[in-house]
Amino acid sequence: MPNVNITFSLDEATIRQIKGIAAHHDTSINAIVRDYFAQLVNSGIQEKDAMNGNLQSLFDYSIGRIGRTQAKKILGVEDKMLAQMLLGAGFPPPRASLEQEDAMLEEIKDIHFV
């Protein structure tokens, strides 16, 4: 099947950050987006009721359907564990302010992933 081009917009700060991430990992923004969408499609979440319980709550939090406080309450975890669960599920964290991101990174800097 041939590739189809799509267009979307992001704020300038996000674009700068994504360019930095892409450069750091010697890839392109296009490759990052393409890989993310491929992972999303391959995850099976498009199937009805494919996710339930904790996974559904993590996905809802990741896409901004529920807030951090609500996600922590539903899952019965604190910030550090919520971040670990998102990573383990393969979901990106919801967009936060730069100050919030810095605080979260500082909090989880000593986590060692296997």
MODELLER restraints for C-alpha pairs under 7 A, 6 or more apart:
rsr = mdl.restraints
at = mdl.atoms
rsr.add(forms.Gaussian(group=physical.xy_distance, feature=features.Distance(at['CA:18:A'], at['CA:29:A']), mean=6.74, stdev=0.5))
rsr.add(forms.Gaussian(group=physical.xy_distance, feature=features.Distance(at['CA:19:A'], at['CA:29:A']), mean=6.62, stdev=0.5))
rsr.add(forms.Gaussian(group=physical.xy_distance, feature=features.Distance(at['CA:22:A'], at['CA:28:A']), mean=5.21, stdev=0.5))
rsr.add(forms.Gaussian(group=physical.xy_distance, feature=features.Distance(at['CA:22:A'], at['CA:29:A']), mean=5.93, stdev=0.5))
rsr.add(forms.Gaussian(group=physical.xy_distance, feature=features.Distance(at['CA:44:A'], at['CA:50:A']), mean=6.49, stdev=0.5))
rsr.add(forms.Gaussian(group=physical.xy_distance, feature=features.Distance(at['CA:45:A'], at['CA:51:A']), mean=6.44, stdev=0.5))
rsr.add(forms.Gaussian(group=physical.xy_distance, feature=features.Distance(at['CA:54:A'], at['CA:75:A']), mean=6.49, stdev=0.5))
rsr.add(forms.Gaussian(group=physical.xy_distance, feature=features.Distance(at['CA:57:A'], at['CA:71:A']), mean=6.49, stdev=0.5))
rsr.add(forms.Gaussian(group=physical.xy_distance, feature=features.Distance(at['CA:58:A'], at['CA:86:A']), mean=6.31, stdev=0.5))
rsr.add(forms.Gaussian(group=physical.xy_distance, feature=features.Distance(at['CA:59:A'], at['CA:91:A']), mean=6.74, stdev=0.5))
rsr.add(forms.Gaussian(group=physical.xy_distance, feature=features.Distance(at['CA:60:A'], at['CA:66:A']), mean=5.74, stdev=0.5))
rsr.add(forms.Gaussian(group=physical.xy_distance, feature=features.Distance(at['CA:61:A'], at['CA:67:A']), mean=5.98, stdev=0.5))
rsr.add(forms.Gaussian(group=physical.xy_distance, feature=features.Distance(at['CA:61:A'], at['CA:68:A']), mean=6.71, stdev=0.5))
rsr.add(forms.Gaussian(group=physical.xy_distance, feature=features.Distance(at['CA:61:A'], at['CA:71:A']), mean=6.22, stdev=0.5))
rsr.add(forms.Gaussian(group=physical.xy_distance, feature=features.Distance(at['CA:61:A'], at['CA:94:A']), mean=6.85, stdev=0.5))
rsr.add(forms.Gaussian(group=physical.xy_distance, feature=features.Distance(at['CA:62:A'], at['CA:91:A']), mean=6.27, stdev=0.5))
rsr.add(forms.Gaussian(group=physical.xy_distance, feature=features.Distance(at['CA:62:A'], at['CA:92:A']), mean=6.02, stdev=0.5))
rsr.add(forms.Gaussian(group=physical.xy_distance, feature=features.Distance(at['CA:62:A'], at['CA:93:A']), mean=5.25, stdev=0.5))
rsr.add(forms.Gaussian(group=physical.xy_distance, feature=features.Distance(at['CA:62:A'], at['CA:94:A']), mean=4.78, stdev=0.5))
rsr.add(forms.Gaussian(group=physical.xy_distance, feature=features.Distance(at['CA:63:A'], at['CA:94:A']), mean=6.15, stdev=0.5))
rsr.add(forms.Gaussian(group=physical.xy_distance, feature=features.Distance(at['CA:64:A'], at['CA:94:A']), mean=6.11, stdev=0.5))
rsr.add(forms.Gaussian(group=physical.xy_distance, feature=features.Distance(at['CA:72:A'], at['CA:78:A']), mean=6.00, stdev=0.5))
rsr.add(forms.Gaussian(group=physical.xy_distance, feature=features.Distance(at['CA:72:A'], at['CA:82:A']), mean=6.82, stdev=0.5))
rsr.add(forms.Gaussian(group=physical.xy_distance, feature=features.Distance(at['CA:80:A'], at['CA:108:A']), mean=6.16, stdev=0.5))
rsr.add(forms.Gaussian(group=physical.xy_distance, feature=features.Distance(at['CA:86:A'], at['CA:92:A']), mean=6.70, stdev=0.5))
rsr.add(forms.Gaussian(group=physical.xy_distance, feature=features.Distance(at['CA:86:A'], at['CA:93:A']), mean=6.72, stdev=0.5))
